[in-house]
Amino acid sequence: MTTASSNSKEDTIIVHGITKCYTTSMDLVPPIHMTSTFKFSDQHHAASIFAGTEEGYLYTRISNPTVDLLEEKIALLEGAEDAIATSSGMAAVASTVMSFLKPGDNIIACNALYGGTFSLFNTHLKRLNMETRFLTPSMSNDKNNISPLIDDKTRLLYIETPSNPTLDIIDIRLWADIARQYKIPLCVDNTFASPYLQKPISLGADIVIHSATKYLGGHGDIIGGIIVSNNNIVTQIKEEYVHHFGPAMSPFNAWLILRGVKTLAIRMERHSSSALTIARWLEHHPKIRKVYYPGLTSHSGHAIAVKQMKYFSGVMAFELKEGVNKTAMEAGKAVLNNVKLCTLAVSLGDCETLIQHPASMTHATYSEEDLKQAGIAQGLIRLSVGLEHPDDIIQDLEQAFSVI
């Protein structure tokens, strides 16, 4: 306890007053430890914690009780030993990659990725003399296409599944077998599925990444990232990058994600069931050219998705046919400008249904050739199905389609 003395000046009393730690074992909801630093009982206690000979907290950039609780929970859900919470999903991606690569090294990745990840891999790593060897989605489930890209400078295999925004399904077990053969870690971005629908660690992956901003948070009110793996890899990423470059998660954001995760199961079931209903409706709509959703039997990755996912999540994409005097691209823009219930916004996994145009928004970092290689059509529209009744979402899309 720290107290101001009875004869302290008012300025001192304002700063100190009487402070106690009110943390108890009786809290139904864990408290938020909104502190940058932590007190020590004496100098020896401080030195022991800094030396690592005694467990404890010293500074929230390094560790924090609220953040620790989130890390433990997501590691448990993913079936992993340990986890790191970061300030954003991109911080999780960058922390992982930069912990394994040095100049001259390379990684292997499918080129159907979140736009920020693609930009990091395709542009920024190049500046550091780090190479990314990309495969197109159509090549990514054949060992004969993957293995020839690996050499003695390959340090990481990296995939998203389902991928953003084309919902390609990558065979995690296939990539995990290749990773074991070459003794290279496999990292899987599990954001679109969440740990409730897909568990890459159980399929052989070494590292799992989430943008916790999406389904883990679930309410569109936080930014955060998660890395899960075994103790050795987590320690490596912390010591090689996170502790010194500082992409720490705020304790308040960690608390909000913990709150969001409590409803993960029921949210993912609703997102998935509504998305499947809407995808089936879209598949038979006369103005739709193609629907991208792994829950449809017509999807090229459906058989793999059935093996490695519980349900098929809430994100889909679709292409419109050309309208009267409109290209598919113009038709798509017209739909975006005329939805009333769906919200024109990037991100995904929120309670609200979000609709966006990848080529001009989330994947604007791709060149026209990059878009073509990744299978992202100029007229593609991505839909993150929210928790509204699916009939209302369908009605909104129908009235928006009427303008074309």
N, C-alpha and C positions, 0 to 999 in steps of 0.2 A: 504494500500500500504506500502511495506517495501522498503526502499532505502538505499544505501550506501551514505555517505556524500561526498562532493566534495573533501575533503582532506583525505578520507579513503585510506588505503594502497591497493595496487593492489590485494593482497590476499583476502581482504574483498570485493572488488568490484567484483572479480570472483565469490564469493559465493552469494552475494546479488544482485548486479546490481540494476535494477528497476523491481519489480515484481508486476503484477496486476492480478486480477481475470477477465478473458476474457469471462466467461460464460454469455451468453445472451439468451433471449427468441427467438432469430432469427435462431438458429441452426437447420438445417434440420436433421442432424445426431447428436445425443447427444454427448457431449465431454467425453473423458476419464479422470476421476479424479484420476490420478496416484500419489497419495500421501499417505504416511503412517499416517500422523497426520494432524490436522487442527488447525488454529490459533483462538484465542479468543480475543474479543475486550478489555476485562479487567478481573481481577480476579473474580469478581462477576459473569460475564458471564460464565467463566470456571466452577466455583463451581455449578452454576445452571444446567448446562448441565450434569455434573457428578452426581448431585443429582437427575436428572430426572425431575426437575420442569420446565425445558425449553427445547424445542426441538432444536436439533443441532447435529453437528458431532464433534467427539473428536479423534477417532482413527479408522483406516480402518478395524482392526480386529473386531470391534464392528459394524460399519456401514460406508457406503460410498455412495455418490450420484449415481454413476454408477451402483453399485451393487443393491442399493435400486430400481432403475428403472427396472432392470431385475426381481427382486422379485415381484414388482407390476405387471409386464406384465404377468409372468407365473401364478401368483395367479388369474389374470383376465381370462386367457385362461382356467384354470382348474375350474373356478367358485368357488374359495375359497376366504377367507378373507385376508390371509397373506401368506408369504413364507419366506424361508431362503435359500440363496445361499451358497453352501459349496465348498470346494476345489476339491472334486471328488464325484462320485456317491457312492463309499464306505463310504466316510465321511458322506454323507446324511443318509445312512443305519445305520452306527454305532452311529451317533448322536441321531437318533430317538430311537433306541433300548436302548441305555445306559441312555436315559432320562426317560424311563419308568420302567426299571428293576433294582432291587437290589438283592444281594445274596439271594438265596432261591426261587426266582421268576421263572416263565416260560413263554414262548411264544408258540403259535401254528403256524406251517407253513407247506406249501406243500414242499416236498423235491426236486422238479424240480425248481431249482433256479440258478441264476448266480453263478459260481464257487466261487468267492470271498465272496458272501453273505453266501453260504453254509458253507464255511470254518469258517467264523465268528461265525455262529450259532452252528455249529457242534463241533468245536474245541475250539475256543477262549472264548466263553461264558461259556463253561464248567469250565475253569480255574478260573472263577469268581463265580462258584457255581450258574450259571444261566442255566436253562434247556430249550432246544428246543424240542418240541414234534412234530415230523414230520408225515405227511400223504403222501402217494404215490399219484400221479396224478389220478389214477383210483378211489381213495377213496375221493377225494377232493370236489366233488359236491354232497355229500350226508350228510345232517345234522346229520343223525344217526352215521356217522363216526367222525364228528367234535366235537359235543357237549360232548361226554364222555371224551374227552381229557382235557376239561376245568375244573379248580377247583378254589379255592379262592386265589391261587397264580399266576393265569394266568393274565398277564398284557397287552398282545398285541396279535392280530391276524395279520398274515403277509402272503401276497400272491403276486406272479407275474402272470400277464396274459396279453398277451400270455407269456408262460414261456420260459426260456432259458435253453437248446437249443431245446427242444422237441415241442415247440409251443402248449403245452397244454393250454386249455381255462378253466379258473376258473370262476365260476358264482359269480360275485361281489355282486349282490343283495342278493344272498343266504347268503354269508358270512357277509354282512352288517346287515341282519336281525338277525343273530346269535349274532353279536357284540352288537347290541342294546339290545337284550334279556338279555345278561349277563353284560351289561354296561362295555364293554371292547372295546377300540379303534381298528378299522381295518385300517391297513396300506397296500396300494397297490403300488407295483412297476409298473409304467406305461411307462417304458422306451421303450419297443418294440412298443407300440401303438402311443405314443405322445398325447398331449392334443387335437390335431386335429382329431384323430381317436377315442378316448375313453376318457370319463370324469367320473372317478370313484366317485368323490364327488357327482355328480348328482344321482349315483346309491346307495348312502348311505355310502360310505367310509369316514373315518375321516381324514386320512392322505394319501397323494400321494407323491411318491418319483420318481425322475428321475435321471438317469445318463445323465446329460446335454451334456456330451461328445458325445453322439450318435445323435439322430435325432434333438434335439433342436439346437445344434451347427451345425451339418450337414456337416462339411467340414474336419473333422479329424485333427483339429489343436488346440484343447483345451481339457483340463480336467476340469470337474466341476460336481456339483450335485445340486439338488433342492429338498426342502421339502415344501409342501404346506398343509395348514390346516386352522382351525379357529384361531382367535387371541389368545385364551387361550392356546392352544396346542403349537402354534409357540412360544409364550412367555416362556412356560415351557421348550421347547427344547433349546431355546437360553440361558436361565438362568441356566438350569441344566447342560448343556454340551458345547454348541457351544462357548459361550463367554470365557469360562475358559480353554477348551481344544484346542481352536484356529483353527478349520478347516475352516478358512475364504477363500472366493473366491477372486482371484486377480481382481482388477477393469478392467484390460485389457482383461482377460478372459470373464468377464461379458459383456464387450462391444462387443466382438466377438460373444457371444451367442445372444445378442440382434440383431446383424446384421444377424445371421443365422436364427433366428426366423421369420424375415420378409418374408422369402421364404418358411416357413414351409408347408403351405397349398399346394402349387404347387409341392413341393418336395415329400410330402407324397402321393399325388395323383399319381405321376409318379412312385415312388417306389412300390406302391400297385398294379397299373395296370400292370407294368412289371413283378412283382413277380407272379401275378396270371397267366399271359401268360406262364411264365417259369414253374410254378408248374404244369399246365395242360399238358405241353409238357413232363415233367419228368414223370408224372403219367402214360403215355402210352409208355414210353421208355422201350424196351425189357431188358435193363441192370439194371433197377431200381426195387428194391424190394418194397420200400415203400416211399411215400412222406409225409412230415409233414408240412401242411400249412392250416390254418383255413379257407381260402377262398375256399377250395375244398369241395364239398358236401360230399365227402367220409371221411372227417375229423370228428373224434368223437365229437369234440366241435363246429362244424360248426353252429348248431342251436343257441347255446348260443352266439357265436361270432356275429352272425347276429343281435341279440338283443342288444348287448352292444358296438359294434364297427361300425363306419361309413364305413371304408374299412378295409383291413386285413394286412396292413403294408408290409414291404419289406424283412422280414426275413423268411427263410424256412429252412428245413433240409431234407435230404434224405439218404436212405441206398441203396447201390449197391448190386446186386446179386453177388454171388461168380463167379469169372472168371475162365478161364482155368488155372489150377495150381495156383490159387490165392484164398485166403480166402477173405471174404468181407472186412476185415480190410486191407489186402494187396492191394486189388483193390482200396480202398479209398485212400490209400497213393499214389498209382500210379497216380490217377486222380489229386491229389493235386500237385504232382511233374510235371505235364504236362500241366496245364492250362497256357495260354499265356496272355489273356486279364484279367481274374479274378486275383486278388491279394491275395497271401497267407498271410493272416494277421488276427489277432484277432480284436475285436471291430466290430461295425456295424453302419449303418445310414449315412455312408459317400457317397460322390458323386460316388466313385469308388465301383465296386462290390468286396466284400471281401469273401474269402472262407477259412474255417478252419476245423480242426478235434477236436471236443470238448473233447473226452476222453483223448487225449494226450496234449491238449492245455488249453482252458478256464476252463475245468472241471477236470484237472489233480489232483485237491485236493480231488476228490471223490475216494474212494476205489472201487474195482471191484464190491463188494456187493452194495455199495452206487449207483453206476452207474446202476446196475440192478434194484434196487428199484425205481430209478427215471425214468426208461425207456429209458436210454441213451445207445444205442447200441455201441459196440466197433467200428463198422464201420460207425457210423453216421457222415455225413458231413453237416456242417451248411453253408448256403449261405446268405449273406446280399446283396440283389440286389441293385445295384447303379443306376445311371442316364444315363448309356449308353443305346443305342437302344437294346431292348430285343433280337432281332434277332442276334445281335453280341455276346451277352452272350450265347445264345443257341448254336451258331456255335462253340464258344470256348469250351463249355462243351462237345459237340459232338466229337470234335477232341480229347479231353482228354479221353473220354470214349473209343475211338478207341484202346487205348493201352491195354485195358482189354478185 
